[in-house]
């Protein structure tokens, strides 16, 4: 249970299902990881985990427990290898989420996919996709028709009436890991030198930590706008109001982008591993269920500075962009996503 997107998804799904009266059991390949304690804090959740770190990757202790377990209505897995393992589990329905576009193309998964085809020639009909782009990549990798079954990342969101964005604020915010591939930080630092000439009240607040932190601090210290740029530690639980209240715009991607936009803050998307640190537009410009991680082909791109300045044109333009971003964010609201997911499972149960 490392601090990754799929692992966080597992925690959110498990908590929601347990809170809504479902009996949930999570089988893990291995013990440890910073998110394990979050699973262990969920009332009524059963966690079965490999307890001997010296065992082979297939995790024989977990495999034995799978075979001996009670029958489940649904077994939901998160990778080709865990899908293969799920066939040892007595279950009425099997589904497997695909949350990375190259998951079924990776060389390390080739043998597992061959095994899946041997066990179940129609296994690809059991796949559920994060968005249409991931579905398209997977169909291409498997050279097969795959179903239009989607489950975007379900995100707990602020109440509908919450509105933290302000056209009168000059506070720009980013939240996320500070790594070499988060290239937008450098461009926004450079952009700040221009923005403070437009309005000296502009500030940029980065909340995060990670291996590239020293280089980021150096970039800030060398900027002419250094007194307007602030690096904060990663926010803890219940952070949304403190971080986003009275915010001009949010720059980033992923789950935090969804949370920011659901709170009435205009979202400007950032691309990973982009030398030019271009954006794919405001959050509402992205295709269905995309969260700004550059998986779709041939996107139209913009300079982040251009998008920030467009929000300065008028209060009406600002409010319109914020509202459109909020409408898109609501597609990821956890109650809506989980209930659609359960409807899908129930159709399979017949």
Secondary structure, DSSP 8 states (H G I E B T S, - for coil): --SSHHHHHHHHHHHHHHHTT---EEEESSS--TTHHHHHTSTT-EEEE---TTS-TT-HHHHHHHHHS--EEEEEESSHHHHHHHTTS-EEEEEEEE-STTTTT-GGGHHHHHHHHHH-TTGGGGEEESSHHHHHHHHHHHTS-----B----B----TT---B-TT--EEEEES---TT-THHHHHHHHHHHHHHH-TT-EEEEE---TTHHHHHHHHHTSTTGGGEEEE----TT-HHHHHTTBSEEEE-HHHHHHHHHTT--EEE--TT-TT--B--BGGGS-TT--SSS-SSS---B-HHHHHHHTTS-HHHHHHHHHHHHHHHGGGBHHHHHHHHHHHHHHHH-
